[in-house]
Amino acid sequence: QVQLAESGGGLVQAGGSLRLSCAVSGIIISINTMGWYRQAPGKQRELVASITTGGSAIYADSVKGRFTISRDNAKNTVYLQMNSLKPEDTAVYYCHMPALNRWGQGTQVTVSS
C-alpha cells in the first residue's frame, strides 16, 4: 500500500525557515512526479511546488525565490525547504503523488508575525 508521511512542520517566526519531508512507502518515487500543496483555513488547497522525475520544478508565484522542492530517490523522500517564511504561509502542507492521486495526512506550518 502506498503511503505518504509528512513531517517537519511547526511554529516559526516570520523570516525563519523550516524543512518539510515527505517519506513515501509502497512505491518508488524516482518514476513519479511529486508535489507539495497547502491549505489555509477557509481557503482552497493550492499547489505550492512540484518536481518531475527529471528534477524540473515549478513553484507558485507566492513562494518563488523562497521555497525549494527537492527529492532524494535513494531515501524515497521529497523535501520542501521554506525560507523567509511569512504569516501568509501559515497552512497545512500536504505531499501529493499525482499518478495515484495519493495524499499524505498533512503537517501544520504556523508562521507568527
C-alpha positions in Angstrom: 0.0 0.0 0.0 1.3 3.4 -1.0 1.7 5.8 1.9 3.0 9.4 2.1 4.0 10.7 5.5 4.9 14.4 6.0 6.9 15.7 8.9 8.8 18.9 9.8 6.0 21.3 10.4 5.8 23.6 13.4 5.7 27.1 14.7 8.3 29.6 13.4 8.6 33.4 13.5 8.4 35.4 10.3 11.7 35.3 8.4 12.5 31.9 9.7 12.9 28.6 7.9 11.5 25.1 8.0 12.2 22.0 6.0 9.3 19.6 5.3 9.9 16.0 4.5 7.6 13.5 2.7 8.6 9.9 3.2 7.0 7.6 0.7 6.5 3.9 1.1 5.0 1.2 -1.2 6.2 2.7 -4.4 9.5 4.2 -5.7 9.4 8.0 -6.2 12.0 8.1 -8.9 9.5 7.4 -11.6 6.9 9.8 -10.2 6.3 13.5 -10.3 5.7 14.7 -6.7 4.2 17.8 -5.3 3.5 19.9 -2.2 0.2 21.6 -1.7 -1.1 23.7 1.2 -4.5 24.7 2.6 -5.1 27.7 4.8 -8.2 28.0 6.9 -11.2 29.0 4.8 -9.2 28.7 1.6 -8.9 26.1 -1.2 -6.0 23.7 -1.3 -3.3 25.2 -3.7 -0.2 23.9 -5.4 3.0 25.1 -3.8 5.6 23.3 -5.8 6.1 20.2 -7.9 9.1 18.3 -9.2 9.3 15.9 -12.1 11.3 12.7 -12.4 14.0 14.7 -14.2 14.2 17.2 -11.4 12.4 20.1 -13.1 10.5 22.2 -10.6 7.6 24.6 -10.7 6.5 27.0 -8.0 3.5 29.1 -7.1 4.3 32.7 -7.7 3.8 33.4 -3.9 6.8 31.2 -3.0 9.2 31.7 -5.8 12.7 32.5 -4.6 11.8 31.4 -1.0 10.9 27.7 -1.3 12.8 24.9 -2.9 11.5 21.4 -3.7 13.9 18.5 -4.0 13.9 14.8 -4.0 16.2 12.1 -2.7 15.4 9.0 -4.6 17.7 6.8 -2.5 15.7 7.7 0.6 12.4 7.8 -1.3 11.7 11.2 0.2 10.7 14.6 -1.1 11.6 17.8 0.7 10.3 21.4 0.8 12.8 23.9 2.1 11.0 27.0 3.1 12.9 30.2 3.8 11.9 33.7 4.6 8.6 32.5 5.9 5.7 34.9 6.1 2.5 34.8 8.2 0.6 34.2 5.0 2.5 30.9 4.6 0.5 29.5 7.5 -1.3 26.4 6.4 -1.5 22.7 6.5 1.0 21.3 4.0 0.3 18.1 2.1 2.5 15.9 0.0 0.9 14.6 -3.2 1.6 11.9 -5.8 -0.4 12.8 -8.9 -0.1 9.5 -10.7 -2.1 7.7 -7.9 -3.8 10.9 -6.6 -2.4 9.9 -3.2 -2.1 12.4 -0.3 -0.3 12.5 2.9 -2.0 13.4 6.2 -0.6 16.9 6.2 1.7 18.8 8.5 0.8 22.2 10.1 3.0 25.2 9.5 2.4 28.3 11.5 4.3 31.5 11.0 3.9 34.2 13.6 4.4 37.9 12.9 
